[in-house]
Amino acid sequence: MNSLSDTTWVRTRADLVAYVQQLSQEALNPANGWENRSLDRYLEALGAWADDMDGYFLNRGERAPEQPDWSLIADMLRAACFYE
């Protein structure tokens, strides 16, 4: 099992599918500390993170990508678990 926190391994569509499956399994365990446990809160956080994505990359000293890749999509999905 690959790490959900480090998404650099998500390079292909198949990797993203595996990532989402792992994320789904993690969501079943309340002890994992997800801030956004309901679908509506998760989707709201996903949209908010996507809107503020430039700030995320700026804080890391990087430019926001012009085109998303599979790893960025995984980052977005992970961030929505906790982003408020």
C-alpha positions as CSV (number, residue, x, y, z in Angstrom):
1,M,0.0,0.0,0.0
2,N,1.3,3.4,-1.0
3,S,1.1,6.5,1.2
4,L,-1.9,8.7,1.0
5,S,0.1,11.7,2.3
6,D,2.8,11.5,-0.4
7,T,1.1,11.5,-3.8
8,T,4.2,11.5,-5.9
9,W,3.6,7.9,-6.7
10,V,0.3,8.8,-8.5
11,R,1.5,9.1,-12.0
12,T,-1.1,7.3,-14.1
13,R,-4.9,6.9,-14.2
14,A,-4.4,3.4,-12.7
15,D,-2.4,4.9,-9.8
16,L,-5.2,7.5,-9.2
17,V,-7.8,4.7,-9.2
18,A,-5.7,2.9,-6.6
19,Y,-5.3,6.1,-4.6
20,V,-9.0,6.7,-4.6
21,Q,-9.7,3.2,-3.4
22,Q,-7.2,3.6,-0.6
23,L,-8.8,7.0,0.3
24,S,-12.2,5.3,0.4
25,Q,-10.9,2.7,2.8
26,E,-9.4,5.4,5.0
27,A,-12.7,7.2,5.1
28,L,-14.3,4.2,6.8
29,N,-12.2,4.7,9.9
30,P,-13.3,7.8,12.0
31,A,-10.0,7.5,13.9
32,N,-8.2,8.8,10.8
33,G,-9.2,12.4,11.8
34,W,-10.9,13.5,8.6
35,E,-12.3,17.0,9.1
36,N,-14.8,16.7,6.3
37,R,-16.6,13.3,6.8
38,S,-19.8,14.1,5.0
39,L,-20.0,14.3,1.2
40,D,-21.3,17.8,1.2
41,R,-18.5,19.1,3.5
42,Y,-15.9,17.1,1.5
43,L,-17.0,18.5,-1.8
44,E,-17.2,22.1,-0.4
45,A,-13.6,21.7,0.9
46,L,-12.5,20.3,-2.5
47,G,-13.8,23.3,-4.2
48,A,-12.3,25.7,-1.7
49,W,-8.9,24.1,-1.9
50,A,-9.0,24.2,-5.7
51,D,-9.9,27.9,-5.5
52,D,-7.0,28.5,-3.1
53,M,-4.5,26.2,-4.8
54,D,-2.2,29.0,-5.9
55,G,-1.6,29.8,-2.2
56,Y,-0.7,26.2,-1.5
57,F,1.9,26.2,-4.2
58,L,3.2,29.7,-3.2
59,N,3.7,28.5,0.4
60,R,5.8,25.6,-1.0
61,G,7.9,28.0,-3.1
62,E,6.4,26.6,-6.3
63,R,4.2,27.8,-9.2
64,A,0.8,26.4,-9.5
65,P,0.7,24.1,-12.6
66,E,-1.1,25.3,-15.7
67,Q,-2.4,21.8,-16.4
68,P,-3.3,19.3,-13.6
69,D,-1.6,15.9,-13.6
70,W,-2.7,12.7,-11.8
71,S,-0.6,13.5,-8.7
72,L,-2.2,17.0,-8.4
73,I,-5.7,15.4,-8.6
74,A,-4.7,13.1,-5.8
75,D,-3.4,16.1,-3.8
76,M,-6.7,17.8,-4.2
77,L,-8.7,14.7,-3.1
78,R,-6.4,14.3,0.0
79,A,-6.6,18.0,0.9
80,A,-10.4,17.9,0.8
81,C,-10.3,15.5,3.7
82,F,-8.9,18.1,6.0
83,Y,-9.3,21.6,4.4
84,E,-11.7,24.0,6.1
